[in-house]
Amino acid sequence: MKLIVNADDFGFSQEVNSNIIKCHLNGIVSSATILAGGDQFQDAVDLAKKHKNLGIGVHLALDGPNNIGKEYVSLLDPHTGVFYEDLIAVKKIKHGAYLHKEMIAEYSLQIEKVINSGIQVTHLDHHHHLHLYFPVLKAVIEVAKKYNIKYIRPQKILYQTKTSFAKKVYRLYHHHYLINKSNSVDGYTSLLGCNNIQMREKLKSILNSNKETIELVVHPLEENGELNFLRDYETIKMARNHILNYGDLK
Protein backbone atom coordinates (compact mmCIF):
# COMPACT_ATOMS: atom_id res chain seq x y z
CA MET A 1 0.00 0.00 0.00
CA LYS A 2 0.99 3.63 -0.45
CA LEU A 3 1.09 6.27 2.27
CA ILE A 4 0.78 10.03 1.85
CA VAL A 5 2.08 11.81 4.96
CA ASN A 6 0.65 15.33 4.80
CA ALA A 7 1.56 18.10 7.24
CA ASP A 8 -1.21 20.66 7.73
CA ASP A 9 -0.87 24.39 8.50
CA PHE A 10 2.20 25.16 6.34
CA GLY A 11 2.50 28.94 6.58
CA PHE A 12 1.00 29.23 10.07
CA SER A 13 4.29 30.14 11.80
CA GLN A 14 8.03 29.88 11.27
CA GLU A 15 8.18 27.06 13.82
CA VAL A 16 5.54 25.04 11.96
CA ASN A 17 7.25 25.73 8.62
CA SER A 18 10.66 24.71 9.96
CA ASN A 19 9.31 21.53 11.56
CA ILE A 20 7.57 20.47 8.35
CA ILE A 21 10.79 20.84 6.37
CA LYS A 22 12.76 18.93 9.03
CA CYS A 23 10.27 16.07 8.81
CA HIS A 24 10.43 16.15 5.03
CA LEU A 25 14.23 16.13 4.73
CA ASN A 26 14.93 13.78 7.65
CA GLY A 27 11.62 12.01 8.14
CA ILE A 28 8.52 10.71 6.36
CA VAL A 29 6.54 13.87 5.55
CA SER A 30 5.88 13.80 1.79
CA SER A 31 3.51 16.72 1.35
CA ALA A 32 2.11 19.78 3.09
CA THR A 33 -0.94 21.97 2.71
CA ILE A 34 -0.31 25.69 2.76
CA LEU A 35 -2.51 28.18 4.62
CA ALA A 36 -2.93 31.12 2.22
CA GLY A 37 -3.91 33.46 5.05
CA GLY A 38 -1.17 32.28 7.39
CA ASP A 39 1.22 34.78 9.02
CA GLN A 40 4.22 33.01 7.48
CA PHE A 41 2.74 32.27 4.05
CA GLN A 42 5.67 33.75 2.09
CA ASP A 43 8.20 31.82 4.18
CA ALA A 44 6.30 28.62 3.36
CA VAL A 45 6.30 29.49 -0.35
CA ASP A 46 10.05 30.11 -0.31
CA LEU A 47 10.66 26.78 1.44
CA ALA A 48 8.36 24.92 -0.96
CA LYS A 49 10.26 26.31 -3.94
CA LYS A 50 13.55 25.26 -2.38
CA HIS A 51 12.36 21.73 -1.57
CA LYS A 52 10.67 20.67 -4.78
CA ASN A 53 10.04 17.03 -3.73
CA LEU A 54 7.56 18.25 -1.11
CA GLY A 55 4.09 18.04 -2.63
CA ILE A 56 2.05 21.18 -1.92
CA GLY A 57 -1.70 21.46 -1.56
CA VAL A 58 -3.93 24.28 -0.33
CA HIS A 59 -5.19 24.20 3.26
CA LEU A 60 -8.50 26.00 2.69
CA ALA A 61 -9.87 27.94 5.66
CA LEU A 62 -13.17 29.36 6.86
CA ASP A 63 -12.29 30.14 10.47
CA GLY A 64 -9.83 32.33 12.35
CA PRO A 65 -7.88 35.27 10.91
CA ASN A 66 -7.24 33.47 7.62
CA ASN A 67 -9.54 35.26 5.18
CA ILE A 68 -8.18 36.87 2.03
CA GLY A 69 -11.37 38.67 1.00
CA LYS A 70 -12.74 41.50 3.14
CA GLU A 71 -16.26 42.09 1.80
CA TYR A 72 -18.65 39.27 2.68
CA VAL A 73 -22.17 39.22 4.08
CA SER A 74 -22.03 35.79 5.73
CA LEU A 75 -18.42 34.69 6.27
CA LEU A 76 -16.91 37.39 8.49
CA ASP A 77 -17.46 38.48 12.06
CA PRO A 78 -18.57 42.14 11.70
CA HIS A 79 -16.77 43.05 14.95
CA THR A 80 -13.35 41.76 13.86
CA GLY A 81 -13.45 41.71 10.06
CA VAL A 82 -12.08 38.17 9.97
CA PHE A 83 -13.61 34.70 9.91
CA TYR A 84 -15.51 33.54 13.00
CA GLU A 85 -13.70 31.22 15.40
CA ASP A 86 -13.99 27.49 14.64
CA LEU A 87 -16.87 26.55 16.95
CA ILE A 88 -19.03 29.44 15.75
CA ALA A 89 -18.10 28.67 12.14
CA VAL A 90 -19.22 25.06 12.57
CA LYS A 91 -22.59 26.17 13.97
CA LYS A 92 -23.11 28.53 11.06
CA ILE A 93 -22.18 25.85 8.52
CA LYS A 94 -24.63 23.41 10.14
CA HIS A 95 -27.41 26.00 9.98
CA GLY A 96 -26.71 26.91 6.36
CA ALA A 97 -25.73 30.47 7.26
CA TYR A 98 -22.81 30.69 4.85
CA LEU A 99 -23.59 31.74 1.29
CA HIS A 100 -22.28 29.23 -1.25
CA LYS A 101 -21.18 31.97 -3.65
CA GLU A 102 -19.12 33.60 -0.88
CA MET A 103 -17.39 30.33 0.00
CA ILE A 104 -16.50 29.89 -3.68
CA ALA A 105 -15.21 33.47 -3.88
CA GLU A 106 -13.04 33.12 -0.79
CA TYR A 107 -11.67 29.67 -1.70
CA SER A 108 -10.85 31.02 -5.15
CA LEU A 109 -8.83 33.86 -3.62
CA GLN A 110 -6.94 31.44 -1.39
CA ILE A 111 -6.13 29.05 -4.24
CA GLU A 112 -5.15 31.88 -6.60
CA LYS A 113 -2.81 33.34 -3.98
CA VAL A 114 -0.95 30.02 -3.84
CA ILE A 115 -0.93 29.48 -7.61
CA ASN A 116 0.16 33.06 -8.31
CA SER A 117 3.10 32.58 -5.93
CA GLY A 118 4.48 29.99 -8.37
CA ILE A 119 3.38 26.84 -6.54
CA GLN A 120 1.93 23.84 -8.40
CA VAL A 121 -1.04 22.69 -6.33
CA THR A 122 -1.49 18.92 -6.02
CA HIS A 123 -4.56 18.69 -3.77
CA LEU A 124 -7.00 20.43 -1.42
CA ASP A 125 -7.92 19.85 2.19
CA HIS A 126 -9.44 22.04 4.90
CA HIS A 127 -8.34 23.72 8.08
CA HIS A 128 -9.99 21.96 11.04
CA HIS A 129 -11.43 19.45 8.54
CA LEU A 130 -14.48 21.64 7.91
CA HIS A 131 -14.91 19.99 4.49
CA LEU A 132 -16.42 17.08 6.43
CA TYR A 133 -19.60 19.20 6.48
CA PHE A 134 -21.59 18.79 3.29
CA PRO A 135 -22.07 22.49 2.31
CA VAL A 136 -18.30 22.99 2.58
CA LEU A 137 -17.53 19.77 0.70
CA LYS A 138 -19.70 20.90 -2.22
CA ALA A 139 -17.83 24.21 -2.41
CA VAL A 140 -14.43 22.50 -2.20
CA ILE A 141 -15.35 20.15 -5.06
CA GLU A 142 -16.50 23.11 -7.14
CA VAL A 143 -13.24 25.05 -6.73
CA ALA A 144 -11.18 21.90 -7.34
CA LYS A 145 -12.86 21.62 -10.74
CA LYS A 146 -12.52 25.36 -11.37
CA TYR A 147 -8.72 25.22 -10.94
CA ASN A 148 -8.23 21.67 -12.26
CA ILE A 149 -6.92 20.38 -8.93
CA LYS A 150 -7.08 16.61 -9.11
CA TYR A 151 -7.33 15.43 -5.50
CA ILE A 152 -9.27 16.29 -2.34
CA ARG A 153 -8.66 14.84 1.13
CA PRO A 154 -11.01 11.86 1.62
CA GLN A 155 -14.16 11.88 3.71
CA LYS A 156 -13.60 8.42 5.16
CA ILE A 157 -11.87 8.56 8.56
CA LEU A 158 -9.94 5.37 9.39
CA TYR A 159 -8.97 3.85 12.76
CA GLN A 160 -11.52 5.68 14.84
CA THR A 161 -12.31 3.82 18.06
CA LYS A 162 -15.44 5.65 19.19
CA THR A 163 -17.60 6.17 16.13
CA SER A 164 -21.30 5.35 16.01
CA PHE A 165 -22.77 3.33 13.18
CA ALA A 166 -24.77 6.38 12.06
CA LYS A 167 -21.60 8.50 11.78
CA LYS A 168 -19.85 5.78 9.81
CA VAL A 169 -22.76 5.66 7.35
CA TYR A 170 -22.75 9.47 7.14
CA ARG A 171 -19.03 9.51 6.33
CA LEU A 172 -19.37 6.71 3.76
CA TYR A 173 -22.14 8.63 2.00
CA HIS A 174 -19.95 11.75 1.88
CA HIS A 175 -16.97 9.77 0.62
CA HIS A 176 -19.09 8.17 -2.09
CA TYR A 177 -20.31 11.64 -3.11
CA LEU A 178 -16.73 12.95 -3.21
CA ILE A 179 -15.25 10.17 -5.35
CA ASN A 180 -18.11 10.49 -7.82
CA LYS A 181 -17.36 14.19 -8.27
CA SER A 182 -13.57 14.29 -7.85
CA ASN A 183 -10.57 12.10 -6.97
CA SER A 184 -9.44 11.04 -3.52
CA VAL A 185 -7.70 8.19 -1.71
CA ASP A 186 -9.14 5.37 0.38
CA GLY A 187 -9.25 7.25 3.66
CA TYR A 188 -7.29 9.31 6.14
CA THR A 189 -6.27 9.17 9.77
CA SER A 190 -4.16 11.30 12.10
CA LEU A 191 -1.85 10.98 15.10
CA LEU A 192 -3.75 13.47 17.28
CA GLY A 193 -4.07 12.28 20.86
CA CYS A 194 -1.62 9.40 20.42
CA ASN A 195 1.46 8.80 22.56
CA ASN A 196 4.63 7.43 20.96
CA ILE A 197 3.63 3.78 21.38
CA GLN A 198 0.17 4.43 19.94
CA MET A 199 1.69 6.33 16.99
CA ARG A 200 3.89 3.35 16.16
CA GLU A 201 1.01 0.89 16.44
CA LYS A 202 -1.18 3.06 14.22
CA LEU A 203 1.56 3.30 11.60
CA LYS A 204 1.95 -0.49 11.65
CA SER A 205 -1.81 -0.88 11.15
CA ILE A 206 -1.77 1.54 8.22
CA LEU A 207 1.14 -0.20 6.51
CA ASN A 208 -0.53 -3.60 6.94
CA SER A 209 -3.85 -2.30 5.62
CA ASN A 210 -5.55 -3.76 2.57
CA LYS A 211 -6.26 -0.21 1.36
CA GLU A 212 -4.46 1.01 -1.74
CA THR A 213 -3.59 4.54 -0.55
CA ILE A 214 -4.09 6.22 2.83
CA GLU A 215 -3.35 9.80 3.90
CA LEU A 216 -1.77 10.26 7.31
CA VAL A 217 -2.47 13.81 8.51
CA VAL A 218 0.26 15.16 10.79
CA HIS A 219 1.04 18.30 12.79
CA PRO A 220 4.76 18.04 13.57
CA LEU A 221 5.28 19.82 16.88
CA GLU A 222 7.57 18.94 19.75
CA GLU A 223 4.80 19.22 22.33
CA ASN A 224 2.55 16.59 20.71
CA GLY A 225 5.42 14.15 20.08
CA GLU A 226 4.91 14.09 16.32
CA LEU A 227 8.09 16.03 15.48
CA ASN A 228 10.28 13.32 16.99
CA PHE A 229 8.15 10.39 15.84
CA LEU A 230 8.11 11.45 12.20
CA ARG A 231 11.93 11.65 12.18
CA ASP A 232 12.57 8.54 14.24
CA TYR A 233 14.84 5.93 12.60
CA GLU A 234 12.38 3.07 13.17
CA THR A 235 9.52 5.14 11.73
CA ILE A 236 11.54 5.92 8.60
CA LYS A 237 12.63 2.29 8.25
CA MET A 238 9.02 1.05 8.48
CA ALA A 239 7.48 3.57 6.10
CA ARG A 240 10.11 4.62 3.55
CA ASN A 241 9.12 2.14 0.84
CA HIS A 242 5.47 3.19 1.06
CA ILE A 243 5.76 7.00 0.87
CA LEU A 244 4.48 9.18 -1.96
CA ASN A 245 2.48 12.40 -2.36
CA TYR A 246 -0.64 13.41 -4.25
CA GLY A 247 1.45 14.58 -7.19
CA ASP A 248 2.72 11.00 -7.65
CA LEU A 249 -0.76 9.51 -8.00
CA LYS A 250 -1.97 8.56 -11.46
C-alpha positions as CSV (number, residue, x, y, z in Angstrom):
1,M,0.0,0.0,0.0
2,K,1.0,3.6,-0.5
3,L,1.1,6.3,2.3
4,I,0.8,10.0,1.9
5,V,2.1,11.8,5.0
6,N,0.7,15.3,4.8
7,A,1.6,18.1,7.2
8,D,-1.2,20.7,7.7
9,D,-0.9,24.4,8.5
10,F,2.2,25.2,6.3
11,G,2.5,28.9,6.6
12,F,1.0,29.2,10.1
13,S,4.3,30.1,11.8
14,Q,8.0,29.9,11.3
15,E,8.2,27.1,13.8
16,V,5.5,25.0,12.0
17,N,7.3,25.7,8.6
18,S,10.7,24.7,10.0
19,N,9.3,21.5,11.6
20,I,7.6,20.5,8.3
21,I,10.8,20.8,6.4
22,K,12.8,18.9,9.0
23,C,10.3,16.1,8.8
24,H,10.4,16.1,5.0
25,L,14.2,16.1,4.7
26,N,14.9,13.8,7.6
27,G,11.6,12.0,8.1
28,I,8.5,10.7,6.4
29,V,6.5,13.9,5.6
30,S,5.9,13.8,1.8
31,S,3.5,16.7,1.4
32,A,2.1,19.8,3.1
33,T,-0.9,22.0,2.7
34,I,-0.3,25.7,2.8
35,L,-2.5,28.2,4.6
36,A,-2.9,31.1,2.2
37,G,-3.9,33.5,5.1
38,G,-1.2,32.3,7.4
39,D,1.2,34.8,9.0
40,Q,4.2,33.0,7.5
41,F,2.7,32.3,4.0
42,Q,5.7,33.7,2.1
43,D,8.2,31.8,4.2
44,A,6.3,28.6,3.4
45,V,6.3,29.5,-0.3
46,D,10.0,30.1,-0.3
47,L,10.7,26.8,1.4
48,A,8.4,24.9,-1.0
49,K,10.3,26.3,-3.9
50,K,13.5,25.3,-2.4
51,H,12.4,21.7,-1.6
52,K,10.7,20.7,-4.8
53,N,10.0,17.0,-3.7
54,L,7.6,18.3,-1.1
55,G,4.1,18.0,-2.6
56,I,2.1,21.2,-1.9
57,G,-1.7,21.5,-1.6
58,V,-3.9,24.3,-0.3
59,H,-5.2,24.2,3.3
60,L,-8.5,26.0,2.7
61,A,-9.9,27.9,5.7
62,L,-13.2,29.4,6.9
63,D,-12.3,30.1,10.5
64,G,-9.8,32.3,12.4
65,P,-7.9,35.3,10.9
66,N,-7.2,33.5,7.6
67,N,-9.5,35.3,5.2
68,I,-8.2,36.9,2.0
69,G,-11.4,38.7,1.0
70,K,-12.7,41.5,3.1
71,E,-16.3,42.1,1.8
72,Y,-18.7,39.3,2.7
73,V,-22.2,39.2,4.1
74,S,-22.0,35.8,5.7
75,L,-18.4,34.7,6.3
76,L,-16.9,37.4,8.5
77,D,-17.5,38.5,12.1
78,P,-18.6,42.1,11.7
79,H,-16.8,43.0,14.9
80,T,-13.4,41.8,13.9
81,G,-13.5,41.7,10.1
82,V,-12.1,38.2,10.0
83,F,-13.6,34.7,9.9
84,Y,-15.5,33.5,13.0
85,E,-13.7,31.2,15.4
86,D,-14.0,27.5,14.6
87,L,-16.9,26.5,17.0
88,I,-19.0,29.4,15.7
89,A,-18.1,28.7,12.1
90,V,-19.2,25.1,12.6
91,K,-22.6,26.2,14.0
92,K,-23.1,28.5,11.1
93,I,-22.2,25.8,8.5
94,K,-24.6,23.4,10.1
95,H,-27.4,26.0,10.0
96,G,-26.7,26.9,6.4
97,A,-25.7,30.5,7.3
98,Y,-22.8,30.7,4.8
99,L,-23.6,31.7,1.3
100,H,-22.3,29.2,-1.3
101,K,-21.2,32.0,-3.6
102,E,-19.1,33.6,-0.9
103,M,-17.4,30.3,0.0
104,I,-16.5,29.9,-3.7
105,A,-15.2,33.5,-3.9
106,E,-13.0,33.1,-0.8
107,Y,-11.7,29.7,-1.7
108,S,-10.8,31.0,-5.1
109,L,-8.8,33.9,-3.6
110,Q,-6.9,31.4,-1.4
111,I,-6.1,29.0,-4.2
112,E,-5.2,31.9,-6.6
113,K,-2.8,33.3,-4.0
114,V,-0.9,30.0,-3.8
115,I,-0.9,29.5,-7.6
116,N,0.2,33.1,-8.3
117,S,3.1,32.6,-5.9
118,G,4.5,30.0,-8.4
119,I,3.4,26.8,-6.5
120,Q,1.9,23.8,-8.4
121,V,-1.0,22.7,-6.3
122,T,-1.5,18.9,-6.0
123,H,-4.6,18.7,-3.8
124,L,-7.0,20.4,-1.4
125,D,-7.9,19.9,2.2
126,H,-9.4,22.0,4.9
127,H,-8.3,23.7,8.1
128,H,-10.0,22.0,11.0
129,H,-11.4,19.4,8.5
130,L,-14.5,21.6,7.9
131,H,-14.9,20.0,4.5
132,L,-16.4,17.1,6.4
133,Y,-19.6,19.2,6.5
134,F,-21.6,18.8,3.3
135,P,-22.1,22.5,2.3
136,V,-18.3,23.0,2.6
137,L,-17.5,19.8,0.7
138,K,-19.7,20.9,-2.2
139,A,-17.8,24.2,-2.4
140,V,-14.4,22.5,-2.2
141,I,-15.3,20.2,-5.1
142,E,-16.5,23.1,-7.1
143,V,-13.2,25.0,-6.7
144,A,-11.2,21.9,-7.3
145,K,-12.9,21.6,-10.7
146,K,-12.5,25.4,-11.4
147,Y,-8.7,25.2,-10.9
148,N,-8.2,21.7,-12.3
149,I,-6.9,20.4,-8.9
150,K,-7.1,16.6,-9.1
151,Y,-7.3,15.4,-5.5
152,I,-9.3,16.3,-2.3
153,R,-8.7,14.8,1.1
154,P,-11.0,11.9,1.6
155,Q,-14.2,11.9,3.7
156,K,-13.6,8.4,5.2
157,I,-11.9,8.6,8.6
158,L,-9.9,5.4,9.4
159,Y,-9.0,3.8,12.8
160,Q,-11.5,5.7,14.8
161,T,-12.3,3.8,18.1
162,K,-15.4,5.6,19.2
163,T,-17.6,6.2,16.1
164,S,-21.3,5.4,16.0
165,F,-22.8,3.3,13.2
166,A,-24.8,6.4,12.1
167,K,-21.6,8.5,11.8
168,K,-19.8,5.8,9.8
169,V,-22.8,5.7,7.4
170,Y,-22.8,9.5,7.1
171,R,-19.0,9.5,6.3
172,L,-19.4,6.7,3.8
173,Y,-22.1,8.6,2.0
174,H,-19.9,11.7,1.9
175,H,-17.0,9.8,0.6
176,H,-19.1,8.2,-2.1
177,Y,-20.3,11.6,-3.1
178,L,-16.7,12.9,-3.2
179,I,-15.3,10.2,-5.4
180,N,-18.1,10.5,-7.8
181,K,-17.4,14.2,-8.3
182,S,-13.6,14.3,-7.9
183,N,-10.6,12.1,-7.0
184,S,-9.4,11.0,-3.5
185,V,-7.7,8.2,-1.7
186,D,-9.1,5.4,0.4
187,G,-9.3,7.2,3.7
188,Y,-7.3,9.3,6.1
189,T,-6.3,9.2,9.8
190,S,-4.2,11.3,12.1
191,L,-1.8,11.0,15.1
192,L,-3.7,13.5,17.3
193,G,-4.1,12.3,20.9
194,C,-1.6,9.4,20.4
195,N,1.5,8.8,22.6
196,N,4.6,7.4,21.0
197,I,3.6,3.8,21.4
198,Q,0.2,4.4,19.9
199,M,1.7,6.3,17.0
200,R,3.9,3.4,16.2
201,E,1.0,0.9,16.4
202,K,-1.2,3.1,14.2
203,L,1.6,3.3,11.6
204,K,1.9,-0.5,11.6
205,S,-1.8,-0.9,11.2
206,I,-1.8,1.5,8.2
207,L,1.1,-0.2,6.5
208,N,-0.5,-3.6,6.9
209,S,-3.9,-2.3,5.6
210,N,-5.6,-3.8,2.6
211,K,-6.3,-0.2,1.4
212,E,-4.5,1.0,-1.7
213,T,-3.6,4.5,-0.5
214,I,-4.1,6.2,2.8
215,E,-3.3,9.8,3.9
216,L,-1.8,10.3,7.3
217,V,-2.5,13.8,8.5
218,V,0.3,15.2,10.8
219,H,1.0,18.3,12.8
220,P,4.8,18.0,13.6
221,L,5.3,19.8,16.9
222,E,7.6,18.9,19.7
223,E,4.8,19.2,22.3
224,N,2.5,16.6,20.7
225,G,5.4,14.2,20.1
226,E,4.9,14.1,16.3
227,L,8.1,16.0,15.5
228,N,10.3,13.3,17.0
229,F,8.1,10.4,15.8
230,L,8.1,11.4,12.2
231,R,11.9,11.7,12.2
232,D,12.6,8.5,14.2
233,Y,14.8,5.9,12.6
234,E,12.4,3.1,13.2
235,T,9.5,5.1,11.7
236,I,11.5,5.9,8.6
237,K,12.6,2.3,8.3
238,M,9.0,1.1,8.5
239,A,7.5,3.6,6.1
240,R,10.1,4.6,3.6
241,N,9.1,2.1,0.8
242,H,5.5,3.2,1.1
243,I,5.8,7.0,0.9
244,L,4.5,9.2,-2.0
245,N,2.5,12.4,-2.4
246,Y,-0.6,13.4,-4.3
247,G,1.4,14.6,-7.2
248,D,2.7,11.0,-7.7
249,L,-0.8,9.5,-8.0
250,K,-2.0,8.6,-11.5
